[in-house]
Amino acid sequence: QHFYDVGYPAYEKYFDYKFKNGIKKILWTPRWSYDPEIGGSHFFEYKDGIISLKEKFNDISIVIRPHPMMFSNFINEGRMTEEEYEEFISITKKYGIDISIGNDVNKDFKNADLLITDYSSIFPMYFFTGRPVIYCNSIIKLNKEYSELANASYQCDNWNQIEECVTNLVNGADSLKSVRKKVIEKQKNKHIGSANRICDMIIDDYKSNNT
């Protein structure tokens, strides 16, 4: 078996997203499981804080985009009841916080100026837009590329740190902007053109085994 690290075509389009100055919309993407082996979640720890953010920054839109399996998984595991789920949906509606379930992730990304996220496969996609990310730390071991992205994000271990980061960013203090830019430029070289590289490698492999 041979493994070739030639990039990921799905990342390419996110490099073309335009950087947006100012924070007008915040996107939160909590993970679906508390299993630390697959990243863990911070939904219950931070759900009240998200509502407090809306109270503090009433003119900023907040969208919660849970993993499609999150609520059903929490209910099945007994972490929350159907009634508690309905109550949470009602509270978010009361505060004008949108819940994005089943919507195109690209649409959510295009409209978001700041991402607050657990460990997730969509984190790199948003990171490559150049916009700031607050990454909620977990104990999962990260590979080299994911670590580079996380280290260029605002890593937080508790809600107080998250709220401080949001406040700074809303006030225009984005100290990691230049760091993100350097990481993104490096990743561009790896991912742009990856579809052609993959096709070329398949063709070359076929030719070398059929001569």
N, C-alpha and C positions, 0 to 999 in steps of 0.2 A: 504493500500500500504506500502511496505517496500523497503528501499533503502540500499544496502550494498556496502560499499567502499572497494572493494577487489582488485583493480588494473585494468590495461588496457593492454590486451595481445599485442596490436599493438606496444607498447613501447619497448617490451623486446629486440628485435634485435638491437636497437640502443646502448644499453649498451656495445655491443660487438665491436663497431667501435673503431678502434685504434686511440689514440690521435696522432696528427701530429704536430711536431715542425715546426715553421716557417709559414709565410703567403705567399702562392703561388697563391691561388685562393680565391676570395671574392664572396659570393653569396648574392644578395639583393632580398628580397621578399616583395614588396609593396602590400598593401591591395587593394581590389577591389572597396571599397566604402568609401566615406567621412562621412557617417552617424556615429556620435560619439557613438550612442547606440550600434553599433556592432564593435567598435574599431577604426574606422577612418583610413585614409590613409595619407601618406606623399609623394606620388609620385611626385606631381608638385613642392613641396618644395625642394625635394632632387635630382630630375632627373639631373639637371645641375651639382650638386655636384658630383654625381657618375661619370660623364664624366671627371670632374676635377681630380678625384682620379686616373683615368686611365692615365691622363697626368702626374700626380705627380709620380705615381708608374707604369711606362710603362711595367716593367717586370712582373707585377702581372696580372693574368687573372681575369676578372670581368664578372660575369654572372648575368643577371637580370631574375628572375623567377616571373613574375606577376601572380596573381590569374587568372585562365583561363577566368574569366568574366570581368577582369579589363578594358581592352581597350574598349571592346564593351559597357560596362556600362558607362564609361566616355564619349564616343561618344553619346550614347543615352541620357545622361543627359545634353549634350551641354557643357561639361567641356573641350572637345577638338574636333576638326574636323577630318575628314578622312585625310585631307591634313596634319594636324599637327601630326597625328599618323604616316603617311608615312614618314614625315620629321624626327621624332624621331628615327624610325627604321633605316633610312638612316644614321643619325648621329652616332648611336651606331655601325653600321657596319663599318663606316669610322674609328672609334677609336678602332675597334677590340673588342668591347663588345658584348658578346653573349646574345641572348634572348632565354630563355628556356620556350617554351609553349607546353604543352602536353607531356613533357618528364617525365620519372619515377623519382619521388622525391628522391628515394633512390640513384639513380645515381648522381643526383645533390649534395646530401649530402655527398656522399663518396668522391667526388672530391673537396669539399669546405673546406677551412681552417678557414674561418671566415664568420659568418652570420650576415647580417644587416637586421632587420626585423621589420615590424609593428606587432600589435597584430594579432595572427594567431594560428590556431590549429596545424600547423606544427612546431611552435617554440619549444614546449617541446621535440619533436622527435629529433631535431638537438641538443638541449641542452644536452640530455643524451649521446651524442657522446663524451662529455667532451671538445669540442672545444669552443673557445670564441664566445660570442654572443653580438652584439650591439642591444639593444632593444629600439625602438623609442616609447617614452612614449605617452599615450593617456589618455583620461578621463574615459575610460571604467573601471568599478569596477571589480577587479580581485578576483578570489576565493583564498583560502589559498595556495593551491599547486602552482598555477600559479604565485602568489606573491613571493613565495620562489624562484622560478626559475628566475623571473624578477630581484629580489634583488641580485641574484648571477650573473647577467649580467651587461654589461655596459649600464646603462640607460641614454639616451640622449634626450634633448629637442629641439636641433637645429643642423644645419649642422656643425657649428664650433666645437661643442662638438664631433660630429661623426668623423670629420676629425682628431681631436686630438687623439681620441681613436684608430683609424686606424693606425695613425703614431706611436703611442706607441707600439701597437701590432706588427707592422711590424718590429720595432726595438727590439723586444723581451721582452717588458715590459708588462707582463700579470699578473697584481696584483690580479686578482680574480680567478686565477687558482685553488688555494687551497680551496677557498670558493665553487667553482663549484664542486670540488671533494667530499666535505662533503655532499652537497645537493644530488649529484648523488648516493652516497652510501646509503643515507637514502631512496631515491626513489626506489632503487633496491629492497629493502625488500618488498616494496609495490607492485611492478609490476611484478617481476620475479615469475613465477609460477601462475600467476593470471588466466590463462585459466583453469588449473586444479581446482583451488578454485571455479571458476564459475560453472564448471561441477558438482563438489561435492555438491555445494549449491542447484543446480537444482534437483539433485538426492535425496538429503536429504529432500527437500521440497515435492517432489513427494511422497516419502515414508511416510512422516508424514501426508500427506493428503489422503493416500490410505491404511491406516491400520485399 
